[in-house]
Amino acid sequence: MNESKGSKIGSAIGLVVLVVACVAGGWIARELWPKGAVAVPQVPRGPVTVSVRPVEERAYNLPEKFVAHAEAMQEVDLLPQVDGYVKEIRFKEGDIVKEGAVLYVLDDERYQAVVNQRKADLAAAEAEERRTKRYYERMQNADERGITQLERDNAEAAYERAKASVMQAKANLVVAEYDCKKAKVIAPISGQIGKTSAHVGDYVAPSKGALAHIVQIDPMRVSFPLTDRAYIGWRTALKKGKALDYRMRLMLPDGSEYGEEGAWDFDDNAMSKETATIIMRLSFPNPDRLLIPNSYVTLLTDRKAPPKMLCVPQQAVSDLSTGSQCVWVLKDDMTVEQRVVELREMSEGWMPVISGLKLGEKVVISGLGKLGPGVKVQVVEPTMNDDLDPNYVPPVKE
């Protein structure tokens, strides 16, 4: 009897211990189990709010890009043509100078003295020419019995020598006047002048190097390499009159677009053996001096009248794990279906459709993360941005 009673008490105690162990184990497992490890799919209780845009026909004008080099149309080293001391400088470094403007004035007293001397030499030679001419004419008119042929020949020779002396004196005067004129250094082209290497009082000469450097800055030339295959295509298009259907624009080093369009200037006359490219050159107006000689810019070439294609906003496109792309299409019953599409490269926020969509079909552009096949949606107006509306101006960030 006592053994039976003790057995029942032991069984009760064992049961209590087992219950306590189970409760404690469950508590510990609850604390150790990762949060959110068991995710219960959340089924939307109502329609998902989305924005849609119709498939549109838009101009597709993806520009081709080239690394281009800005060059001056003309540039010149300003060299003195005579030697002398700088008497005057008539410009400021960095000025825009005009062709024909006087930039440096050298001391010309020595050259002016030479001019005066050459004028005197010319006057003396002309006087001698007049004297010998009169003597020669008298000898020609004299009686043949009164003079000999030798005297006539001597008179003629003296007259010819006098005429040659006059010609020599005139040539010497031209050289002297040229040297005197070149004591003023003139701008041979219009452009921006750089730093001067000479100052008032300095002695300058042609052998001592350039006084300054002038660069023509408006218009500017932009050069870029074109492959041999592309060059043949360009030449073929030029022959058919289609090469001028393209517009030439520039992107500046800061990423902004240059406001002027370029025109074809000329192409080089030889292909590079190393790179199989030929240098093409364009001319760009440069009134604001944003194009700087020897700087690098990006050339953008696209069509003046681009073709139209079916396009969807870039926001509507998603990438699949298979490498394909897809969009969510709104159906008539206000549900959506996922559609695999084939697209071209994006241009200005829109992607041209090769296959998979039709004109007018509506694609979802917001709320894509909540969608699934057959999900009901509620359509609201999209928030306009610069991709959807070219006239949209974003607010200025302070």
C-alpha positions in Angstrom: 0.0 0.0 0.0 2.8 2.5 0.9 4.8 1.5 -2.2 1.7 2.2 -4.4 1.2 5.6 -2.8 4.9 6.5 -3.2 4.8 5.5 -6.9 1.9 7.9 -7.5 3.7 10.8 -5.8 6.9 10.2 -7.9 4.9 10.1 -11.1 3.2 13.4 -10.3 6.5 15.1 -9.5 8.0 13.7 -12.8 5.0 15.1 -14.7 5.5 18.6 -13.1 9.2 18.6 -14.0 8.4 17.6 -17.6 5.9 20.4 -18.0 8.3 23.0 -16.5 11.1 21.8 -18.8 8.9 22.1 -21.9 7.8 25.6 -20.9 11.3 26.7 -20.3 12.6 25.2 -23.5 9.8 26.9 -25.5 10.7 30.2 -23.9 14.4 29.8 -24.6 13.7 28.8 -28.3 11.5 31.8 -28.7 14.2 34.2 -27.6 16.9 32.5 -29.7 14.8 32.2 -32.9 15.8 34.9 -35.5 13.3 37.8 -35.7 11.2 37.6 -38.8 12.5 34.1 -39.7 9.0 33.0 -40.4 7.5 35.5 -42.8 3.8 35.2 -43.4 2.9 36.6 -46.8 0.9 39.8 -46.5 -2.0 39.8 -48.8 -3.2 43.4 -49.6 -6.5 44.1 -48.0 -7.4 46.6 -50.8 -6.2 47.8 -54.2 -2.5 48.9 -54.5 -2.1 52.6 -55.3 0.0 53.0 -58.5 0.7 55.5 -61.2 0.7 54.6 -64.8 1.9 56.1 -68.1 0.8 55.1 -71.6 3.2 53.7 -74.1 4.0 56.7 -76.3 5.6 57.5 -79.6 8.5 59.8 -78.9 11.6 61.0 -80.8 14.5 58.7 -80.1 17.7 60.6 -80.4 20.5 58.8 -78.5 23.7 60.9 -79.2 27.0 59.3 -80.1 29.8 60.5 -77.9 33.4 61.3 -78.9 36.3 62.7 -76.8 37.2 65.9 -78.7 40.0 68.5 -78.4 39.5 72.3 -78.6 41.9 74.1 -80.9 42.5 77.7 -81.9 41.7 78.5 -85.6 44.9 80.6 -85.7 47.7 81.4 -83.2 50.9 83.3 -83.7 54.1 84.1 -81.9 54.6 87.9 -82.0 58.3 88.3 -83.0 60.0 91.7 -83.5 61.4 92.1 -87.0 64.0 94.7 -86.0 66.1 95.2 -82.9 65.8 98.0 -80.5 64.7 99.2 -77.1 61.0 98.9 -76.1 59.6 102.4 -75.9 55.9 101.7 -75.4 53.5 98.8 -74.8 49.9 99.5 -75.9 48.0 96.6 -74.5 47.3 94.8 -71.2 48.1 91.1 -70.8 45.0 89.0 -71.6 43.4 91.7 -73.8 41.4 91.0 -77.0 43.4 92.7 -79.7 42.3 93.5 -83.2 44.3 92.7 -86.4 46.4 95.7 -87.3 46.6 97.2 -83.8 49.9 98.6 -82.7 51.1 96.5 -79.7 54.8 97.5 -79.1 56.6 100.6 -80.1 60.4 100.4 -80.4 62.8 103.3 -80.3 63.0 104.3 -84.0 65.4 107.3 -84.0 68.2 105.2 -85.5 65.9 103.9 -88.2 64.5 107.4 -89.0 68.0 108.7 -89.4 68.7 106.0 -91.9 65.6 106.9 -93.8 66.7 110.5 -94.0 70.1 109.5 -95.2 68.6 107.3 -97.9 66.4 110.1 -99.0 69.5 112.3 -99.4 71.2 109.6 -101.3 68.2 109.4 -103.6 68.2 113.1 -104.2 71.9 113.1 -105.1 71.5 110.2 -107.5 68.5 111.9 -109.2 70.6 115.1 -109.6 73.4 113.1 -111.1 70.9 111.4 -113.4 69.6 114.8 -114.7 73.2 116.1 -115.3 74.3 113.0 -117.2 71.1 113.0 -119.2 71.6 116.6 -120.4 75.3 115.8 -121.3 74.2 112.6 -123.2 71.5 114.5 -125.1 74.1 117.2 -126.1 76.5 114.6 -127.4 73.7 113.0 -129.4 72.8 116.3 -131.0 76.4 117.4 -131.7 77.9 117.3 -135.2 79.6 114.0 -135.9 82.7 115.8 -137.1 83.1 117.6 -133.8 83.1 114.6 -131.4 84.2 111.0 -131.6 82.2 107.9 -131.1 84.1 107.1 -127.9 82.8 110.4 -126.4 79.3 109.5 -127.3 79.7 106.0 -125.8 81.1 107.5 -122.6 78.2 109.9 -122.2 75.7 107.2 -122.7 77.4 104.9 -120.2 77.5 107.8 -117.6 73.8 108.3 -118.1 73.0 104.6 -117.6 75.1 104.5 -114.5 73.3 107.5 -113.1 69.9 105.8 -113.7 71.1 102.6 -112.0 72.3 104.7 -109.0 68.8 106.2 -108.8 67.2 102.7 -108.7 69.7 101.6 -106.1 69.0 104.7 -103.9 65.2 104.0 -104.2 65.6 100.4 -103.1 67.8 101.5 -100.2 65.1 104.0 -99.2 62.4 101.3 -99.3 64.5 99.0 -97.0 65.1 101.9 -94.6 61.4 102.9 -94.5 60.5 99.2 -93.9 62.9 98.9 -90.9 61.5 102.2 -89.5 57.9 100.9 -90.0 58.7 97.6 -88.3 59.8 99.5 -85.2 56.1 99.3 -84.4 55.0 95.7 -83.8 51.5 95.1 -85.3 49.0 92.4 -84.4 48.8 90.1 -87.4 45.5 88.5 -86.3 42.7 89.2 -84.0 42.5 87.3 -80.7 43.5 87.1 -77.1 47.1 88.1 -76.3 48.9 86.4 -73.5 51.8 87.3 -71.2 54.4 89.7 -72.5 58.0 88.7 -72.3 59.4 92.2 -72.8 58.8 95.4 -70.9 59.4 99.1 -71.5 63.2 99.6 -71.6 64.1 96.0 -72.6 66.2 95.4 -75.7 64.6 93.1 -78.1 65.6 91.4 -81.3 64.3 88.7 -83.7 66.9 86.3 -82.3 65.8 86.8 -78.7 62.4 85.1 -79.1 58.7 86.0 -79.2 57.4 89.1 -77.4 53.9 87.5 -76.8 51.5 84.9 -78.1 48.1 85.7 -79.7 45.4 83.1 -80.0 42.2 83.4 -82.0 39.3 82.4 -79.7 36.2 83.0 -81.7 35.4 80.9 -83.6 37.1 77.8 -82.2 37.9 74.5 -83.8 37.1 71.1 -82.2 38.8 68.0 -83.5 37.9 64.4 -82.9 39.0 61.0 -84.3 36.7 59.0 -86.5 37.4 55.3 -87.3 38.1 54.3 -90.9 34.8 52.4 -91.1 32.8 55.3 -89.7 34.6 57.7 -92.1 33.6 55.7 -95.1 30.0 55.8 -93.9 30.2 59.5 -93.3 31.6 60.1 -96.8 28.8 58.0 -98.3 26.2 59.9 -96.4 27.8 63.2 -97.5 27.6 62.1 -101.1 23.9 61.4 -100.7 23.4 64.7 -98.9 22.5 63.1 -95.5 25.6 63.9 -93.5 24.2 67.4 -92.8 21.2 65.8 -91.1 23.2 65.5 -87.9 23.7 68.2 -85.3 26.9 68.7 -83.4 26.9 69.6 -79.7 29.4 69.8 -77.0 29.5 68.9 -73.3 31.9 71.0 -71.3 34.3 69.6 -68.7 31.9 70.5 -65.9 29.2 68.4 -67.4 27.1 71.3 -68.7 25.9 71.4 -72.4 27.5 74.1 -74.6 25.0 76.5 -76.0 26.3 76.7 -79.6 26.0 74.1 -82.3 29.0 73.3 -84.5 29.4 73.1 -88.3 31.7 70.9 -90.3 35.0 72.6 -91.0 37.2 70.0 -92.7 38.6 66.4 -92.4 42.3 65.6 -92.4 44.0 64.3 -95.5 45.5 61.1 -94.1 44.5 58.2 -91.8 46.6 57.3 -88.8 48.5 54.1 -89.3 48.7 53.4 -85.6 45.0 53.9 -84.7 43.2 53.6 -88.1 41.4 56.9 -87.4 41.2 60.2 -89.2 40.9 63.6 -87.5 37.6 65.5 -88.2 37.3 69.2 -87.4 34.3 71.2 -86.6 33.9 75.0 -86.1 32.0 76.4 -83.1 31.2 80.0 -82.2 32.8 81.0 -79.0 31.5 84.4 -78.0 31.7 83.8 -74.2 35.1 82.1 -74.4 33.9 78.9 -72.7 35.9 76.9 -75.2 39.6 77.1 -74.2 42.4 76.1 -76.6 43.9 72.7 -75.8 41.0 71.7 -73.5 39.1 68.4 -73.8 35.3 68.3 -74.3 32.8 65.7 -75.2 31.2 65.8 -78.7 27.6 64.7 -79.0 26.2 63.9 -82.4 22.6 63.1 -83.0 19.9 63.7 -85.7 18.3 67.0 -86.4 15.0 65.2 -87.2 15.1 62.0 -85.1 12.8 59.1 -85.9 9.8 58.3 -83.5 9.6 55.0 -81.7 7.3 53.4 -79.0 8.8 54.3 -75.7 8.2 53.7 -72.0 9.5 55.7 -69.0 12.6 54.2 -67.4 10.8 54.1 -64.0 8.5 51.4 -65.4 11.3 48.9 -66.3 12.5 46.2 -63.9 15.3 43.6 -64.4 14.6 39.9 -64.0 17.0 37.3 -62.7 17.2 35.8 -66.2 18.8 39.0 -67.5 15.6 40.1 -69.3 13.6 43.2 -68.6 9.9 43.5 -67.8 7.1 46.0 -67.1 3.8 45.7 -65.3 0.9 46.4 -67.7 -2.5 47.7 -66.5 -5.4 45.5 -67.7 -9.1 46.6 -68.3 -10.2 44.9 -65.0 -7.8 47.1 -63.0 -5.4 44.2 -62.4 -1.8 44.1 -63.6 0.2 41.5 -65.5 4.0 41.2 -65.8 5.2 41.5 -69.4 8.7 40.6 -70.7 9.9 43.3 -73.1 12.8 44.0 -75.4 14.1 47.6 -75.2 16.8 49.8 -76.6 19.3 52.0 -74.6 17.7 54.7 -72.6 17.6 58.3 -73.9 16.4 61.3 -71.9 14.6 59.0 -69.4 12.7 57.0 -72.0 13.5 53.5 -73.3 12.4 52.6 -76.9 10.4 49.3 -77.2 11.6 46.7 -79.7 8.9 44.1 -78.8 6.4 43.3 -76.0 4.1 46.4 -75.9 1.7 48.2 -78.1 0.9 51.9 -78.5 -1.5 53.1 -75.8 -1.0 50.3 -73.3 -0.5 51.6 -69.8 2.5 50.6 -67.8 3.0 51.1 -64.0 5.7 53.6 -63.0 5.3 53.7 -59.2 4.4 51.2 -56.5 6.1 48.3 -58.4 7.3 46.7 -55.2 3.8 45.8 -54.0 2.6 44.2 -57.3 2.0 40.6 -58.2 0.1 38.8 -61.0 -3.6 39.6 -60.8 -3.2 42.2 -58.0 -6.0 44.9 -58.0 -4.7 48.4 -58.3 -6.0 52.0 -57.8 -4.5 54.5 -60.3 -3.5 58.0 -59.2 -1.8 60.8 -61.1 2.0 60.5 -61.4 4.3 63.0 -59.8 5.8 64.9 -62.6 9.6 65.1 -63.0 12.1 66.1 -65.6 12.0 62.6 -67.2 8.2 62.7 -67.7 7.8 66.4 -68.5 10.6 68.1 -70.4 9.2 71.5 -69.2 9.4 70.6 -65.5 11.7 72.7 -63.4 12.8 71.2 -60.1 12.7 73.4 -57.0 16.0 75.1 -56.1 17.7 73.3 -53.1 18.9 75.8 -50.5 
